[in-house]
C-alpha cells in the first residue's frame, strides 16, 4: 500500500506547486499520472466479475543543459507490478533538430502515441493491445531523428524491432518508422506514418527459413475546435493497415490486419466550483486481425467492433478527473459472444 500513498502525496504537492523542479539544471523534474479504477466485467463467466486496481506512470525528466535532456519512466500497476517505460536521451542540435537514443514510443499509431494524461477514456483503443499492432508500434529500442519545421514535424526511427523491455536479436529483426505531421490550422493536426519490419532469409535445418517483409501504414486527423471560450469540440479519425507479419507459404495467402478508429468528444468548461469541466466522449472502432486463407478457401470471419464511452468530470482542477465509462465489444464470429464492461475511475496528473 506504499505506492498509492506516495502517489497521493505527489499529486497533492503537484496541484499546489504545479510540478517539481530543482536547481538551474532542473535535474529533479518529475511528472506522472496515477489512477484508481473499479472495473465491472461483462463477459460470461468473467473471473473476477469485478475488481479494483490502482497504478501510476512516473517520469523523471532530467535536463542537463539547453542541449541535453532525457526521460526515465516507470509504470506501477497493482496487477502487473513494475515495468520500465521510456528511457532515452535527447541531443538538441538547435531549435529544429533533435537526436534521440534509447527506449521510447515509436511514432506510429495516433491511438497509442496520444498522452494518457489527456485521453478521455480509461483505456486506449483495443487495437493497440493486439499483437498485430505491436509488430509495428508501441515501445522499442532505437535511434530517432526529429525535425521541426513549422507547420510540419518529421520523425525518422531505426529500432530493434523486438519491442520494449526485450533483448535485441543481434540484427535479425529491424524496424524503420517514419512519421509526418502537419498543422494546417491551430486546431487541426494531420499525420501519416509508415513502418517497415521483417527478417532476412536464415539457415535452418535442411532448408533455409524464408525471409519476409511487412509494411504498416497509418493516417489520422485530430481536431480540437473551440466554439467559444468555454466549449470545444474534439474529433479524431484514424485508419491503420498492418501488413501480414510472416513469410508467404505456397498455397496460403497471408491477410493484412486493418483498423478504423473514430472518436468524438466535447468539453464544457464551467470555470469555477467543484466540477470545473464536463467532457463526454465516445469512440467507435473496427478491427480485422491478421489471418491466412488456404488457396480456394474463404477468408475467415473474425472481424470485431468496439465502442468506448466515458463521462469525464474534472474535479477541483484539470488534473483530477472522475471517469464513468464502459466498453462494448461485438464479434463477427458466431462462436464469440459480445459483452460490455463498465468502470468507475479516478485519474490524477502531477
C-alpha positions as CSV (number, residue, x, y, z in Angstrom):
1,X,0.0,0.0,0.0
2,X,3.0,2.3,-0.1
3,X,2.6,3.2,-3.8
4,X,-0.9,4.8,-3.5
5,X,0.3,6.9,-0.5
6,X,3.3,8.2,-2.4
7,X,1.1,8.9,-5.5
8,X,-1.5,10.8,-3.5
9,X,1.2,12.8,-1.8
10,X,2.9,13.6,-5.2
11,X,-0.4,14.6,-6.7
12,X,-1.3,16.9,-3.8
13,X,2.1,18.6,-4.0
14,X,1.9,18.9,-7.8
15,X,-1.6,20.5,-7.5
16,X,-0.2,23.0,-5.1
17,X,3.0,23.8,-6.8
18,X,2.4,23.0,-10.4
19,X,5.1,20.3,-10.6
20,X,8.6,19.5,-9.4
21,X,11.9,21.2,-10.4
22,X,15.1,21.9,-8.6
23,X,18.2,23.9,-9.4
24,X,19.2,25.7,-12.6
25,X,19.9,22.4,-14.3
26,X,16.4,21.1,-13.5
27,X,17.7,17.6,-12.6
28,X,14.7,16.7,-10.4
29,X,11.8,17.4,-12.7
30,X,9.1,14.7,-12.3
31,X,5.7,14.3,-13.9
32,X,3.2,11.5,-13.9
33,X,-0.3,10.1,-13.9
34,X,-1.9,8.0,-11.2
35,X,-5.2,6.1,-11.4
36,X,-7.6,4.2,-9.2
37,X,-10.3,2.2,-11.0
38,X,-13.1,-0.3,-10.2
39,X,-13.9,-2.5,-13.2
40,X,-17.1,-4.4,-13.7
41,X,-16.5,-7.1,-16.4
42,X,-19.5,-8.1,-18.5
43,X,-18.2,-11.3,-20.3
44,X,-19.9,-14.5,-19.4
45,X,-18.2,-16.3,-16.5
46,X,-15.7,-13.5,-16.1
47,X,-13.3,-14.2,-13.2
48,X,-13.3,-11.9,-11.4
49,X,-16.6,-10.3,-12.3
50,X,-15.3,-7.1,-10.9
51,X,-12.0,-5.9,-9.4
52,X,-10.3,-2.8,-8.0
53,X,-6.9,-1.7,-9.3
54,X,-4.5,1.2,-9.0
55,X,-1.3,2.3,-10.6
56,X,0.9,5.2,-11.8
57,X,3.1,6.2,-14.6
58,X,6.0,8.3,-13.3
59,X,8.7,10.1,-15.4
60,X,11.9,11.6,-14.3
61,X,12.8,14.4,-16.8
62,X,16.4,15.5,-16.1
63,X,17.7,18.5,-18.1
64,X,21.5,18.8,-18.1
65,X,21.6,22.0,-20.2
66,X,19.9,23.6,-23.1
67,X,21.2,20.9,-25.5
68,X,20.8,17.6,-23.5
69,X,17.8,16.2,-21.6
70,X,16.2,12.8,-21.1
71,X,13.5,10.8,-19.7
72,X,13.3,7.8,-17.3
73,X,9.9,6.3,-16.7
74,X,8.4,3.5,-14.5
75,X,5.0,2.1,-14.7
76,X,3.4,0.8,-11.5
77,X,0.3,-1.4,-11.5
78,X,-1.4,-3.4,-8.8
79,X,-1.9,-6.2,-11.3
80,X,1.2,-6.2,-13.4
81,X,3.8,-5.0,-10.9
82,X,6.6,-2.6,-12.1
83,X,7.7,-2.1,-15.7
84,X,10.2,0.1,-17.4
85,X,8.6,2.8,-19.6
86,X,10.7,5.3,-21.5
87,X,14.5,5.5,-21.1
88,X,16.2,7.8,-23.5
89,X,18.5,10.9,-24.0
90,X,17.8,13.8,-26.3
91,X,20.5,15.9,-28.0
92,X,19.1,19.1,-29.4
93,X,21.0,20.4,-32.4
94,X,19.4,23.8,-32.5
95,X,15.7,24.7,-32.2
96,X,14.5,22.5,-35.0
97,X,16.6,19.2,-34.9
98,X,16.8,16.6,-32.2
99,X,18.6,13.3,-31.9
100,X,17.2,10.7,-29.5
101,X,18.5,7.3,-28.4
102,X,17.2,4.7,-26.0
103,X,13.8,3.1,-25.4
104,X,10.8,5.2,-26.4
105,X,7.4,5.1,-28.1
106,X,7.6,4.5,-31.9
107,X,5.9,7.3,-33.9
108,X,3.2,5.0,-35.3
109,X,-0.5,5.0,-34.3
110,X,-2.2,8.1,-33.0
111,X,-4.3,6.0,-30.7
112,X,-1.1,4.8,-29.0
113,X,1.1,8.0,-29.0
114,X,-1.7,10.1,-27.5
115,X,-0.8,11.1,-24.0
116,X,-2.6,9.0,-21.3
117,X,-2.9,12.2,-19.2
118,X,-5.2,13.7,-21.8
119,X,-7.1,10.7,-23.0
120,X,-10.8,10.9,-22.5
121,X,-11.1,7.1,-21.8
122,X,-9.7,4.8,-19.2
123,X,-8.1,2.6,-21.8
124,X,-6.6,3.1,-25.2
125,X,-8.2,1.8,-28.4
126,X,-8.5,-2.0,-28.4
127,X,-6.2,-2.5,-31.5
128,X,-3.2,-1.1,-29.5
129,X,-3.3,-4.2,-27.3
130,X,-3.3,-6.6,-30.3
131,X,-0.1,-8.4,-31.4
132,X,-0.7,-7.1,-34.9
133,X,-0.2,-3.6,-33.7
134,X,2.8,-4.5,-31.5
135,X,4.6,-5.7,-34.6
136,X,4.6,-2.1,-35.9
137,X,4.0,0.2,-33.0
138,X,4.5,0.5,-29.2
139,X,7.8,0.9,-27.5
140,X,11.2,-0.2,-28.9
141,X,14.9,0.5,-28.6
142,X,16.5,2.6,-31.2
143,X,17.6,6.0,-32.5
144,X,15.4,8.8,-33.8
145,X,15.9,12.0,-35.8
146,X,13.2,14.6,-35.3
147,X,13.0,17.7,-37.4
148,X,10.5,20.5,-36.6
149,X,9.9,22.8,-39.5
150,X,6.6,24.5,-38.7
151,X,4.0,23.7,-39.6
152,X,5.5,20.2,-40.3
153,X,7.2,17.7,-38.0
154,X,9.2,14.7,-39.3
155,X,10.4,11.7,-37.3
156,X,12.7,9.0,-38.6
157,X,13.5,6.0,-36.4
158,X,15.6,2.9,-36.8
159,X,14.9,0.4,-34.0
160,X,15.5,-3.2,-32.9
161,X,12.0,-4.4,-33.8
162,X,11.8,-6.6,-30.7
163,X,9.6,-4.2,-28.7
164,X,10.0,-2.6,-25.3
165,X,11.8,-4.4,-22.4
166,X,13.0,-7.0,-24.8
167,X,16.5,-8.3,-25.6
168,X,17.8,-7.4,-29.0
169,X,18.2,-10.2,-31.5
170,X,21.7,-9.5,-33.0
171,X,20.4,-7.6,-36.0
172,X,17.9,-10.2,-37.4
173,X,14.9,-8.0,-36.7
174,X,14.9,-4.3,-37.6
175,X,12.2,-1.8,-37.8
176,X,12.2,1.5,-39.7
177,X,9.5,4.0,-38.9
178,X,8.7,7.4,-40.4
179,X,6.0,9.9,-39.4
180,X,5.0,13.2,-40.9
181,X,2.6,15.6,-39.0
182,X,1.3,18.8,-40.5
183,X,-0.7,21.5,-38.7
184,X,-2.7,23.5,-41.3
185,X,-4.6,25.3,-38.5
186,X,-4.1,25.8,-34.8
187,X,-6.9,23.4,-34.0
188,X,-6.1,20.7,-36.6
189,X,-3.4,18.0,-36.9
190,X,-3.0,15.8,-40.0
191,X,-0.5,12.9,-39.9
192,X,0.8,9.8,-41.7
193,X,3.2,7.1,-40.6
194,X,4.9,4.1,-42.3
195,X,6.7,1.3,-40.6
196,X,8.7,-1.5,-42.3
197,X,9.5,-4.7,-40.5
198,X,10.9,-8.1,-41.5
199,X,13.5,-10.7,-41.3
200,X,16.2,-11.8,-43.8
201,X,16.5,-15.4,-45.0
202,X,18.2,-17.6,-42.4
203,X,19.7,-21.0,-42.4
204,X,17.7,-23.6,-40.6
205,X,17.7,-27.5,-40.9
206,X,17.6,-28.9,-44.5
207,X,16.1,-25.7,-46.0
208,X,16.7,-22.1,-45.2
209,X,13.9,-20.2,-43.3
210,X,12.3,-17.8,-45.8
211,X,12.7,-14.1,-45.3
212,X,9.8,-11.7,-45.3
213,X,8.9,-8.0,-45.0
214,X,5.8,-6.3,-43.8
215,X,4.6,-2.7,-44.2
216,X,2.4,-0.8,-41.8
217,X,0.6,2.4,-42.7
218,X,-1.3,4.8,-40.5
219,X,-3.1,8.0,-41.4
220,X,-5.0,10.3,-38.9
221,X,-6.7,13.6,-38.4
222,X,-7.3,15.2,-35.0
223,X,-9.2,18.4,-34.3
224,X,-10.0,20.4,-31.2
225,X,-12.2,23.2,-32.4
226,X,-13.2,26.0,-30.0
227,X,-16.8,27.1,-30.3
228,X,-16.4,29.8,-27.7
229,X,-14.3,30.5,-24.6
230,X,-15.9,27.6,-22.6
231,X,-16.9,25.0,-25.2
232,X,-14.7,22.9,-27.6
233,X,-15.5,20.0,-29.9
234,X,-12.9,17.3,-30.4
235,X,-12.8,14.8,-33.3
236,X,-10.2,12.3,-34.4
237,X,-10.2,9.7,-37.2
238,X,-7.5,7.1,-37.9
239,X,-7.0,4.2,-40.3
240,X,-4.3,1.5,-39.9
241,X,-3.2,-1.1,-42.4
242,X,-0.9,-3.6,-40.7
243,X,0.8,-5.9,-43.3
244,X,0.9,-9.6,-42.7
245,X,3.9,-10.3,-40.4
246,X,5.4,-13.5,-41.6
247,X,6.7,-15.4,-44.7
248,X,4.4,-16.3,-47.6
249,X,3.7,-20.0,-48.0
250,X,2.8,-21.6,-51.3
251,X,-0.9,-22.3,-51.4
252,X,-1.7,-20.0,-48.5
253,X,-2.4,-16.2,-48.6
254,X,-1.5,-14.1,-45.6
255,X,-4.1,-11.4,-44.9
256,X,-3.1,-8.0,-43.5
257,X,-4.8,-6.5,-40.4
258,X,-6.7,-3.2,-40.5
259,X,-8.4,-0.9,-38.0
260,X,-10.6,2.2,-38.2
261,X,-10.9,4.4,-35.1
262,X,-13.3,7.3,-34.8
263,X,-13.6,9.5,-31.7
264,X,-15.9,12.4,-30.8
265,X,-15.9,14.4,-27.6
266,X,-16.9,17.7,-26.2
267,X,-15.5,19.9,-23.5
268,X,-17.7,22.2,-21.4
269,X,-15.8,24.4,-19.1
270,X,-17.6,25.8,-16.0
271,X,-14.7,27.9,-14.8
272,X,-15.4,27.5,-11.1
273,X,-16.9,25.3,-8.4
274,X,-16.2,21.7,-7.6
275,X,-16.7,20.4,-11.2
276,X,-14.5,22.5,-13.4
277,X,-15.4,20.9,-16.7
278,X,-17.6,18.1,-18.2
279,X,-16.2,16.1,-21.1
280,X,-18.4,13.3,-22.6
281,X,-16.6,11.1,-25.2
282,X,-17.4,8.2,-27.5
283,X,-15.0,6.1,-29.6
284,X,-16.0,3.6,-32.4
285,X,-13.5,1.1,-33.6
286,X,-13.5,-1.8,-36.2
287,X,-10.6,-4.3,-36.3
288,X,-9.8,-7.1,-38.8
289,X,-6.9,-9.2,-37.4
290,X,-4.2,-10.8,-39.4
291,X,-5.2,-14.2,-40.9
292,X,-4.4,-16.6,-43.6
293,X,-6.5,-18.2,-46.3
294,X,-5.9,-21.6,-47.9
295,X,-6.0,-21.4,-51.7
296,X,-9.6,-21.9,-52.9
297,X,-10.9,-21.4,-49.3
298,X,-12.9,-18.5,-47.9
299,X,-11.5,-15.7,-45.8
300,X,-12.2,-16.2,-42.0
301,X,-15.0,-14.1,-40.5
302,X,-13.2,-12.8,-37.4
303,X,-13.7,-9.0,-37.5
304,X,-14.8,-7.2,-34.4
305,X,-16.1,-3.8,-33.3
306,X,-15.5,-1.9,-30.1
307,X,-17.4,1.1,-28.7
308,X,-16.0,3.0,-25.8
309,X,-17.9,5.7,-23.9
310,X,-17.0,7.8,-21.0
311,X,-18.1,10.8,-19.0
312,X,-15.1,12.8,-17.7
313,X,-15.6,15.2,-14.8
314,X,-12.6,17.5,-13.9
315,X,-13.0,17.9,-10.1
316,X,-11.3,20.8,-8.3
317,X,-8.7,21.2,-11.1
318,X,-8.0,19.9,-14.7
319,X,-5.5,17.5,-13.1
320,X,-8.2,15.5,-11.2
321,X,-10.6,13.5,-13.4
322,X,-13.5,11.3,-12.4
323,X,-14.3,8.9,-15.2
324,X,-17.5,6.9,-15.6
325,X,-17.5,4.7,-18.7
326,X,-17.5,1.4,-20.4
327,X,-16.6,-0.7,-23.4
328,X,-18.9,-2.8,-25.6
329,X,-17.3,-5.5,-27.8
330,X,-19.0,-7.4,-30.6
331,X,-17.6,-10.1,-32.9
332,X,-18.4,-11.3,-36.4
333,X,-17.5,-14.9,-35.4
334,X,-20.7,-16.5,-34.2
335,X,-18.8,-18.6,-31.7
336,X,-17.8,-15.5,-29.7
337,X,-20.3,-13.7,-27.5
338,X,-20.3,-9.9,-27.2
339,X,-20.1,-8.2,-23.8
340,X,-20.0,-4.8,-22.1
341,X,-17.6,-3.8,-19.4
342,X,-18.1,-0.8,-17.1
343,X,-15.7,1.2,-14.9
344,X,-15.5,4.0,-12.3
345,X,-12.1,5.6,-12.2
346,X,-10.1,8.5,-10.7
347,X,-7.1,9.9,-12.6
348,X,-4.6,12.4,-11.2
349,X,-1.9,14.2,-13.2
350,X,1.1,15.6,-11.4
